[in-house]
Amino acid sequence: MKPNQISLQQAIDYTSRFRENPGPDMPYSETFSAASVKALLEQNECKSFRIYLGRKTDNRICCVLVAADENGQDILPPLNPVSSQEDQGIILEDALQCPPLCPPPSPLNG
């Protein structure tokens, strides 16, 4: 197994336990496009990625994905960018959130 890899049964146990008691306003899942995640992971210096939990202006919980370098530092764009370089410091959110946009049935969302 690879680092961070778990079995399907562990994933089923974790997601089932969460659905039994998700807490207020917690989504069951968020779906990100493969192209966006690939761009995040292909950034120079990217060795891992991190998921932060955030809260949108309408108070919905969301996941914010960022790449991290070999020292664990977030790879972020400049706070006040001079130009619009889309391939530096990519931050992902705006995913399809379940509910209301849930994926087809699987052992993980049963």
Beta strands, then each sheet from edge to edge (+ up, - down):
strand 1: 29-31
strand 2: 48-55
strand 3: 61-68
strand 4: 74-75
strand 5: 91-92
strand 6: 96-98
sheet 1: 1+ 6-
sheet 2: 2+ 3- 4+
sheet 3: 2+ 3- 5+
end
